[in-house]
Amino acid sequence: MKYHNSLLKMILAALFLALAYVMPFLTGQIPEIGSMLCPLHIPILLCGFICGWQWGLAVGFVAPLIRSLTLGVPPLFPTAACMAFELCAYGGVTGLLHKILPRKKAYIYVSLLTAMIVGRLAYGGAMFALMEIKGASYTLAAFLAGAFTNAIPGIIVQIVLIPVLVMLLDNPKVLDLRD
């Protein structure tokens, strides 16, 4: 049974990575708000919840880098590099908190909101560090605009969609992945 769960988690992690690769194509067709919907975030958050923190962390780290290296979008430096830390935090935090907290609806929101805050802080910290290395500056205003103000549509979609999908997929009748 343990081998079956590990294999199923690996397959699902690959599916979430594939979704992270293609979802920006879908949302990019929506003028003005396509990128504001944060399409890479959804599969990474789900990966952490469903596959666990290790897979969420790994898939979150590689997803923006693979997109950048194969498509040139987002630009590798500094955007994709910073997104790698942000999404790594999303996947790792959701998976870890979902494992240690009770499996109740309220705690899905706690895990999600905590991951969203930690991920955005990781993005801001990485952006600050990389801009310092580059000799440029990254201001608090730029951080707040990029991490929160411009991402409001994506934040709303994540808060509405992710808990519903987690409750659906985390049901033992649908996917029984509990260790």
N, C-alpha and C positions, 0 to 999 in steps of 0.2 A: 504494500500500500504506500509506503514511504517513497519508493522508487516511482510509482505512478504519479504521486503528487509532485515530485521534483520535475519529472518530465512534463507534466501538464503546466506547471508554473513556467518552465522554460519556453514552451510553445506559446503560452499566453503572453509572456514578456516579448517574444519575437513579434507577435501580433500587435502589441501596444507600440513597439518600435516602428513597425510598418505604418500604423495609424499616425504616429507622430510625423512620419515622413510625408504622408499624403494629405493630411488634414489642412495644412496651410494652402494647398492648391484649391481646396473647396472654399475656404473663407476668403481667400485672396480675390475671389470673384465678386465680393461685396464691396462696392466702392465706399471709401471714407472710413469704414469700421472693420474691414477684414482683418487687419493685423491687430487691431485693438481687442479682438475676441480671444487672443492668446491661444491659438489652436494647438500648439505643442504641449501646453500645460495639461489639457484634459487627459490624453492617453497616459501621460507620465503620472499624474495623480492617481488614476485608476490602476496603473501598474503597481504602484506602492501599496494601495489598499488590497488588491486582489492577489498579487504575486509575492508580496512581502517586501521588507525594507531593502534587502540585498539586491533584488531585481529592480526595484524602483530606483534605487541609487544608481545602479549601472546603466539602465536604459535612459534615465534622466541625464546622465553625464554624456553619453555618446550621441543621443538623438540630434541635438543642435550641431554637433561637430560633423556628423555624417552628412546632414543637409548642407552644411557650409562647404564641406570638401567636395561633394558631388554636384551641387547645384549653384554654389556661390552665394546662397541666401540662407541664413543671414551672413553678413560678412564675418570672416573668421575672427579678425581682431578689430575691435574688442568685443563685438556683440555676441558671436557664437561662443567665444571663450567664457564670457560672463554668464550667458544663458546656461552653459554646461553646469556651472556651480549652482545656479538658481534651480534648475530642474532636478539636479542631483539631490538638493535639499528637499524639494517637493516629494520626490519618490521615496527618499529615505525616511523623512519625518512621518509621512502618512503611513507607511508600512510599519514603522516602529511603534507609533502611537496606537495604530489599529490593533497591533498584536498585544500590547500591554494594557490597554484600556478595555473596559467591558464592551461587549458587542451590542450596544444600544444606539438608537438613532442620535441622541444628543452627543454621544462621544464621536460619532462620525463627523459631526460639525466641528467639534473641538479639534479633532485630528486635522481636518481640512483647513480650518482657519489658522491653526498654529503653523501648518506647513506653508500656507500662503504667506504668512508674515516672515517666517524664517527664510523661505526661498527668496523673497524680495530683499531681505537684508543681505543674504549671500550675494545676490546680484549687485547690490549697491556696494558692498565691500570689495567684490572682485573688480567692478568698474573703477572704483576709487584707486585700487592698487595698480591696475593696468594703465590708467590715465597718468598716474604718478610716474610709472616706468617710462611712458611715452613722453613725459614732460608737459602734459596738458593737465587741466584741472577738471574735476567732477564735483559740481556744487550740490548742496542740499536741495536747492530748487530743481536742478536737473534730475536728481534722484526721485524726488516726490512726483514730478511730472511723469517721468518714465515708468516708475514702479506703481503708482497709484492713480493719478489723475487720468492719464491716457489709457489705462488698463481697466477703467470702470466697467465697460461692457463685458470684458472677459471675466472680471471678478464676479459680476452678477450671474453670468452663465455658469461659472464653476460652482457657485454657492447653490444654485437651483438644480443643476444637472448631476453633479458628482454624487451627492448623497443618495439620490434616487437610484442611480446606476449601481452604487455600492450595495445598497439594500437589496436590489434585485440580484446582482451577481454573487453576493456573499452568502446567499441563501444556500444551505447544504443541499436543497433539492435541485438547485441549478448547478453550482460548482462546489464540490466538497473538497476544499484545499486546506483545511485546518490541520495543523501538525499534531 
